Amino acid sequence: MKILSLFLLTLFFGANLLFAQNNIQTALATFVNDPTLKHASVSFHLIDLETNKTVASNNSQLILPTASTAKLFSTATAIEVLGPNFRPETRLYIDGAIDSNGVLNGNLWVRGGGDPALGSKYFNSEDNLTSFFSTWVKKIKDAGIKTISGSVIADASEFGYNGAPGGWNWDDLGNYYGAGPSGLTIYDNMVRLKFKTSATANQPTTLVSMQPTVPGLVIHNYVLSSKKRGDNSYIYGAPYSMDRFATGTLPINQSEFLVKGSLPDPEMQVAYEFTQFLQANSIGIKGEVKSARRMEISSSEGDYSARQLIYTHKGPKLIDIIKITNHKSVNLFAEHMVSLVAYHKTGDGSTEKGLEIMEALWATRINAAEIHLNDGSGLSRSNAISAKNFTSLLAYMNKSKNKDAFFNSLPISGESGTLKYVCRNQSGHGKIHAKSGTMTRIKSYAGYIHSTSGKKYAFAIVVNNQEGSTRNVKKKMEVLFNKIATF
C-alpha cells in the first residue's frame, strides 16, 4: 500500500512538472509565433539550475549579436580572474632629484593602471569629480616638491592605443556610449557639449560650452533646431582625432541642451587636467603637457625602474565597478574589465588579448566553441552568442566561489538598474536578476529567475530583427518571464 501511495505521489508531481514545462513551452511558442517576429531570429533557453536540465528552448544554439547581455561574459571573466576585491591602481612617479628649494629637476609621471573611476560620475558627485587630484597634490607637496622643471607626462600604455575595440560602428565612436578603454580614463572618457537652439525649426544651433575643456578639439557643428522632442543629435569622430562632427537635431527654444560625446584622447586629457590643477595649487610647472603616446612610448614595462614612486592611488573594488557595469550597462567599464584581465595576465592590456583570454577561459569551463566576441560591452554587432551559451555561463557562475558577488551585481526586475521597469508590479517583480541588452533591432535578456515554487532557473532570450518597437517586444517578453516566475 505504501509503495502504491509513493508511486501515485511521484506520478502526481511528475505530471504537474510536465504540465508546468508544457506551459512554458506553450508560452514560448506563442511568443515566437507572434506576427511581429515573423522575420526575426529568436534564441531562447531555460534550464533548471538544480538538475541542469532544459525546461524550454527555441533555437537555443543559434548565435546572434546580443547587445549588452555580452557584458555578462566580461564581468564574469573579471570576477573569476581578478577576484571581486581587486583594485586598479594609478601611480605617480618622478624621474629626477628634488633640490633644497623644492625643485623637481625632472618630470612627474602619471602611470595609468586602467582605473575607470577617476572623475567618474558613477563614483563621485558632480561637484566632487576632481577630488582625487586634491589627494595627488597633497602627496606631491608631502614629497617636498614646489616646482617641476620638466613636464607632467601621462602614460596610458598598459592598455595600448587602439582607441576602441574592432567592430564598433562609425556611428558610435564619437558618442559617449562609444568611449573606448584607456589605461588612463578620466570623467568616464566623456565630453559634455551644451547647445543653444533657435526658436525656429531648421535653423543652426550654437555650441555654448564644453566640459571639460579639451585643448585643440574642433567641433564642426551641423546640428539644427527642430520641433522634434529629445536629443536626435549624433557626434562623429575617431579616437585621438581632434575633429568632431555634430549632426542631427535638438528641440527648439533651448538655452543649454546637453549632448554627451566621447573624449578623443583621455591620456592627454589627464596630463592637461592635472597640470592645470597643480598650477592652481601653487606648484609651478615649466615644461609642456605631454603624453606617452605622443612621445611614442609603446610600453611602460621596464621604463620605471629608474623612477621613484611617490604615490599609489587605489581605485574602487572590482565588484563595485562590475555592479555599476551591469546595473547601468556602462560600455566603458565593461571594456575595462577585458583590458584589466589582459594586462594582469599577460602584460598586454589590449582588447584583442583580453578577448583571447576570455574565450580560452570559457572554452575550458562551458561549451563555448561557437562564441564570437569582438568586444566586452556588446556594442559590436559582430558579436555572436547563443541563448545556450548564456545559460551555460550562468550555470557555471551559480556554482562558482564568486557566485554571490556575480549574482548581486545583476539588476532586479521591477526594482533596479536596467530592469527597473521590467515586470514591474507583475508576477515577475523582484524574481528576476538579469542583464538586458538593447540596440536597433536587437533585444535580449539573460540571468536568473526565482519562481514562486522555490525553483531557480537560468534563462536567456535574444531577438534580432523584430518588427515594431523595442518597447512592444519587451512587453511580449514580460508575459513569458511572468509565466516562468509563477511555477
HELIX and SHEET records of a PDB file:
HELIX    1   1 LYS A    2  VAL A   32  1                                  31    
HELIX    2   2 PRO A   35  LEU A   37  5                                   3    
HELIX    3   3 ALA A   67  ALA A   70  5                                   4    
HELIX    4   4 LYS A   71  LEU A   82  1                                  12    
HELIX    5   5 GLU A  126  ASN A  128  5                                   3    
HELIX    6   6 SER A  131  ASP A  142  1                                  12    
HELIX    7   7 SER A  157  PHE A  159  5                                   3    
HELIX    8   8 TRP A  170  LEU A  173  1                                   4    
HELIX    9   9 TYR A  176  GLY A  178  5                                   3    
HELIX   10  10 TYR A  187  ASN A  189  5                                   3    
HELIX   11  11 PRO A  266  ALA A  280  1                                  15    
HELIX   12  12 LEU A  318  LYS A  328  1                                  11    
HELIX   13  13 ASN A  331  THR A  346  1                                  16    
HELIX   14  14 THR A  351  ALA A  363  1                                  13    
HELIX   15  15 ALA A  387  MET A  397  1                                  11    
HELIX   16  16 LYS A  403  ASN A  408  1                                   6    
HELIX   17  17 GLY A  417  LEU A  419  5                                   3    
HELIX   18  18 THR A  470  ILE A  484  1                                  15    
SHEET    1   A 5 LYS A  53  ASN A  58  0                                        
SHEET    2   A 5 SER A  41  ASP A  48 -1                                        
SHEET    3   A 5 LYS A 456  ASN A 464 -1                                        
SHEET    4   A 5 ILE A 442  HIS A 450 -1                                        
SHEET    5   A 5 ILE A 432  MET A 439 -1                                        
SHEET    1   B 5 LYS A 290  SER A 291  0                                        
SHEET    2   B 5 VAL A 152  ASP A 155  1                                        
SHEET    3   B 5 LEU A 108  ARG A 111  1                                        
SHEET    4   B 5 GLU A  89  ILE A  94 -1                                        
SHEET    5   B 5 GLN A 308  LYS A 314 -1                                        
SHEET    1   C 3 VAL A 103  LEU A 104  0                                        
SHEET    2   C 3 THR A 147  ILE A 148  1                                        
SHEET    3   C 3 GLY A 284  ILE A 285  1                                        
SHEET    1   D 3 THR A 206  GLN A 211  0                                        
SHEET    2   D 3 MET A 190  LYS A 196 -1                                        
SHEET    3   D 3 PHE A 257  SER A 262 -1                                        
SHEET    1   E 3 VAL A 218  ASN A 221  0                                        
SHEET    2   E 3 ASP A 243  PRO A 251  1                                        
SHEET    3   E 3 LEU A 224  SER A 226  1                                        
SHEET    1   F 3 VAL A 218  ASN A 221  0                                        
SHEET    2   F 3 ASP A 243  PRO A 251  1                                        
SHEET    3   F 3 ASN A 232  TYR A 236 -1                                        
END                                                                             
